[in-house]
Amino acid sequence: MILVISCKPEKTDLNYKIAYKNDREGNTLMGSKEALIKHIRGGAEIKIGWGFKGKTHSIEHLSEPIWIAVLDETEVIAHLDAQVLSKTDWDKLTATYADSTLLDLEWRVVLTTKGEFDAIWYDRNKGTVTERRPQKHTITWFVKSGVDNSEPLFSN
């Protein structure tokens, strides 16, 4: 009986939790940047959420970054994977690739714990940026797994 209990695997948290949430100006709404950075240094899985509410519609996004950087041990930036654009039908609340002209365009984003959100539309055929839309957003940084690690990932 004692052997069975002592061999029981340690329970781990399998859910994402909010490590940090900033407002549009980068002010802390929940958690802390320090906690987020510790999770990043500890190899945690990260998801990032943001949204927008207009006069008639709202949209919320959740994405996993493809690249994360900690700048001067105080700010976090993250790049999202490039996305081929779809057309949203707001009357039916659906999205499709029916407009094939959009398939040449990619949407690329970098965002920060300062509330900065820089989006570009990139024409893959021409190799040019067709539009750039810097924005400010409330951004929620979710973490899962990993360990708290306060040690930088560099050495002196």
Secondary structure, DSSP 8 states (H G I E B T S, - for coil): -HHHHHTS------S-EEEEEE-TTS-EEEE-HHHHHHHHHTT-EEEEEEEEE-SS-EEEEEE-EEEEEEETTTEEEEEE--EE--EEETTTTEEE---GGGGGEEEEEEEETTSEEEEEEEETTTTEEEEEEEEE--EEEEEES-----S-SS--
